[in-house]
Amino acid sequence: MSLHTITIPSDGSMSPKAWYKGVRVLPGFVDDAAQTAAIDELDTLWHQLVDFKSRRNQFLGRSLLSPDVPKGLYLWGGVGRGKTFLMDMFYACLPYRRKRRIHFHNFMAEVHHEMKRLSGERDPLIALADQIEKSTRLLCIDEFHVDDIADAMILGRLIKAIFSRGVVLITTSNYPPDGLYPHGLQRQNFLPAIFLLKHELKVLHIDSSNDHRLRKTAREPVLLISDNDTSAAANETRMCTLFELIAAGTGGSERHVEIRGRDIPVKMLAGNVVWFDFKELCGGAHAQEDYLQIAHQFPTIFLSHIPRMSVDHAAEARRFTWLIDVLYDNHVRLVASAATSPDELYTEGMISGDFSRTASRLAEMQTQYYLQSPHHSQGVKL
């Protein structure tokens, strides 16, 4: 359900509970006990932050003791349970100027970029924490998860540093704090960060049986299943026709795009639409930053020949999850052909447990609701 179904005043006069009470009476709304419980916690935090802002203004004017900063929230649960919906509603309701909402991939890309820029500082990470403190009181991070040792080492210190500076964090995740980075290299070095998340944030499980992504409008035929050579050829033809329709005669002869100083081969390229083969986009040594640049540059992406991935294709599966996360969060329209349905693309291997999020997002990316959402490059400052 769109947050714009009921307009949220910018003056902070509508609390999360008041907004939720309004949308519950709208046609098509499905009551969800887990979401209702989460709304109660979000409403409590909203009142604490509004009160904190008022008392802090009094402190500045009357030299009273500085009030304690409220704690944040860690919302976790399965895919499609409404975690992002709840966080975005809270973000819209809170009358703060110093607030920011960003996806985890974008956040980490920015962190790495800023750490390089601040490399001349005595401690680049502390300098970054000081930078975040100056610009942000409330930080909302969507889809928090850790699968890289470099990210794990940075996050451990950064989380501690921003908490000590009074930054309030709300984050969503598919995993409880103890489930983060479960089999990661040197995981013991990340355990203090897990302790901080549990100690500084209220951990709330969105334990719902409803997958709200699947309740949205019917799917469009933009994920084409090619389970044999005949259907693969037919789907290739359908994709060619659709590409030409979207390109509307703007296609050129280029056979590559330059991404972060490297040329990536493409099948077809027009002004705002590009067509990749899976092996070129997910089979090579690409990082999340590559996919961010692609997502920011192209509102529509074609991707052909997504294979059924085995245990030997863990690297390709990992890159594919990164790609779908980035495309989804930036509302990039995806037209793709695959060897099987999303649920069957990767069922065995190191990250097969994470793949349910990818399959769910691929399903939602086929809905009219998603396809009609405007493309945007969300929250990244690279």
N, C-alpha and C positions, 0 to 999 in steps of 0.2 A: 504494500500500500504506500502511495506517495506521501511524503511528509507535507506536501502542499495541499493535501485534501482539506485540511483545516489550517488556515494561515496562522503562523506563530508570530505574535507581535515582537518587534525588536527591542522593546523597552523592558523585557523581562517580567512582564505582568502575567505570563502564563507558565505555570509549573508543569513538569512532566505529567503529574497525576491529572491535572485539569485538562491537558491536551488529550491524554489517553481516554478520559471520560467522554470527550467529544467524539473521538473516532469510533468508539465502541458501538455507537448507535447508528453508524453509517451502514448502508446496504452492503452486504457481502462480507462484513467483518466477522472473523471467526474468533470467539473467545478462547484465550489460552491462559491457563492457570499459571504456567511458568513465567510468561511475560508479565502477568499482573503482579506476581511477587517481585519481579525485577523492577517494575515501575515503582513499587513502594520504596525500594532501596535507592533508586535514582532520584525520586522525589525528595527523600531525606537528604541526600548529598546536595541536591539543588538548593534546598533551603539553607544548608550549612554554608555553601559557597556564597550565596546571596548575603547571608548574615555576616560572613567573614569579610566580604567586601565593604559592607556598611561599617563594621567595627574597625576595620583597618583605616578607613577614611577618618573616623573619629580619632584614632591613634595619631594619625598624621597631623590632625588639627589641634588636638588637646593633650598630646603627650601621654596618653594612656599606655598601659602595657600592650605590646603587640599581641594580637590574638593568634592562637595556634592555627596552623593551616589544616583544613580538613583532609582526611584520607581519600584515596581514590577507590576505584572498583576494577575488578578483574572478572569479566563476563566470559564464561566458557560453556561450550556445549557442542552438539553435533551440527553438521551442515544444515543450513536452511531453517534454523531455529529462531531467527529474528534478532540475533545479537547486534549486527550492524544497524539494523532498523532502530533498535532501542538506543544505541550509542549516538546515532545521527540525530534522533529526536532530542536527546538530552543536550547535545551540542547546540542545536538550533534554539532551544529554550533558554539557555544560560546567557544572561546579559553581560558577558565579558568581552572586551576588545582583545585582550591578550589570550586568545585561545587558538588552537590549531587542531585540525583533523587530518590525518595522513595514513596511508596504507603502510604496512610494515616494510614491504619491498622498497617503496619510495623513501621511507625514513632511513633505512640502512644505506641506500644508495647515497643519500644526502650526507649521512654520517661519514661514510668513507671519503666522500668528496671534500667535506669540510676538514677532516683530519689531515688530508694532504695539504690543503690550503694553509692550515695552521701549523704545519710541520716545523716552522721556525720558533714556535713558542716552547717554553720550558717543558710544559706538559700539554700537548695538543688536546687531549681528552678533557682535561679540566677547563681549558680555554673554551672548548665547545660547550661544556655544561654551563659556563658563565654566559655564553652567547644565548643558549636556550632560555636561561632564567630571565634575561633581559626582555625577551620577546614573547614569552609564553608562560601564563599561569596555569592554564588547563591544556594538557596534551592528550589527544585521543588517537590511539594507534589501533587500526583495524587489522585483524588476522595475525596476531602476534604468534610467531613460531620461530624456532631456531634450528637450523640444519647445517650450519657452517661454523667451523671452529674459530675462524677470525671474528665472525659476528658474536659468537659466544663469549670470547675473551673481551671484546669491546663492551658488550652489553652489561657484563658483570660490574664493571667500574662505572659505566655511564649511568646505569639505573641508580646506583648508590649516590652518585654525585648530584643528579637532578632531584632526587628525594630530599637530600640534605639542603638543597636550595629552595625548597618549598614548591616545587612544580607538582601539580596534581595530575595524576595519570589515570585515564580510563582506557582499558584495552579489551579487545575481544580476541578469543582464541578458540580453536577446536579442542584444545587440551587443557587440563588442569595444570597449575604450576609444576607439580611433581612429574608431569608427563612431558615437559619440554626437554628437547635435546636428549631423548631417552637412551640412545646407543651411540652418542657422539664421542668423538675423540677427546680425551682428557675431560670428560664430563664433570669430574670432581671439582675442576676449577670453576664450573658454572653453578655449583650448588649454592654458594653464597648469594648469587643473584636470585635463585629460586626462593631462598629463605627471605630475602628482602621483599619480593613480590607478595609472599604470603603474610609477612609481618606488616608491611606498609599499606597493602590494599585489602579491601574486603573481597574475598573470593566468592563469586556467585555462580552456581551451576544453573544454566537455562535448560532444565530437564523436561523438554517438551516432546510429545509424540507427533507433532505436526511439522511437516517440511513445507514451510510457507513458500519456498521457491516453486514448488510443484503445483501450487494452487493458482498461480498466475495463468495468463491466457495461454491458449493452445500453441503448440510448437509450430514454427515455420520450417520448411524443408531446406535448412541451410547447413545441416550436417548430413552428408550423404554416405551411406554405408555401402562399401564395395567389397562384398565377400567372395567374388570370383572375377575372372578377367573380363567377362562380358559386362557385368555391372560396373566395373572399374572404368571401362572405356565409355560407357554411357554417362557416368557421372562426370568424367573429364569433359565430355562434350557439354553437359549441362553447366558446368562451372565456367567454361569458355564463353557460353552464351550470356550467362549472368554477369561475368566480368565486363564483357563488351557493353552490356546494358548500363552498368554502373559507371564505366569509364566514359561513356557517351562521346566516343570519338577522340578522347584526349590522350590515348595511349601513344607511347613513343617506341623507339627501337632499343632503349636501354635494357641491358641484361644483368644489371647489378645495382644495388643501392649501397651508398657509403654510410656505414654505421660506426661511429667512434674511430674513424680513421682506417677502417677496413672495408673492403668490398665484399658484399654477400650476394651470390648469384640469385636471380629471380627468374620466374617463368614469364611473367608479364608485369608491366609497370605503367601506371597512369598518374595523373596529378595527385590524387588523394586515395588511391587504392593500389595495393601491391599483392602479388601472388608468389608465395614461396613454396618450395617442396620441403617436406618434413626433414629430410636428411640434411638439407642446407641450414635450416633454422635450429634444429634440435640435435643434429648429429655432430656438429662441430663444437669448438671450444668457446661457447658463448656464455656470457655472464648476464645477471639480471639487468645490469645497466644497458646492455644491448637491447633487450626487450623493452625497456622503458623508453629508449629513444625511438624505437619503431612504433610503439604505441602512441607516443606523442606526435609523431609525424603523419601517421596514416589512420584515418577514421575507420577504414574498412580493410581487412586483411583476408586473403585467400590462402589456405594451407591444404596441400594435397598429400595423399599417401601416408596418412598417420597409420603406423602399423600396430598390430597386436604385439606388445612388448613383453619379453620374457625376463627371467632373472638376470640374464646377461646384458640387459639393456637398462640397467639402473641409472646410468649417467644420462641417457636420452630421456628416460622417464622423469628424472629430476628437472632437466631443462624444460620439458614439456609442462610440468606443474608450474614452474616459474613463469613461463610464457602465458599460460591461461590465467594465472593470478593477475599478472600485469594487464593483460587485455581486458579482463573483466573489470578491474578497478578503474580503468580509464574509459569504460564503455565503448570499446572498439568492437565493431561488428565483425563477426568471424563467419566465413563460408569455408567449409572444410569437407574433405573426403577421408573416410577412415575404414580400416579393415573390419571393424566390429563396433558394437555399441559402446558408449563411454564407460559403462560399468565393467566391460570386459577387456578394455585396452591394456590394463596392467594389474594383474591379480596376484602375482607372486614376485617377491623381491624385497629389497631393503626398505623401500618407501611405499610399498603397496598399501600400507595402512593410511598413509596421507592421501592416497589417490581418490578416496571417496569425495574429498572436497573438490578435486578437479572434475570428477564425473558430474557432481551436482552443478557445478558452475557451467559446464558444457551444456547441461540440460537447460539451465535458465537462459543461457545465451541464445537459445533457439526460440524464446518466447517473444511475442509481439511487444510485451512490456519492455523487455530489454532492448529489442531492435529499434524501438521508438525513442529510447533514451538518448539524449545528446552526447556526442563524443566530448570528453574533456580530459585534460592532463592534470590529475588531481594531486595537489599538495607538494610537488617536488620543485626544487629550486636549482637544479643543476645548470 
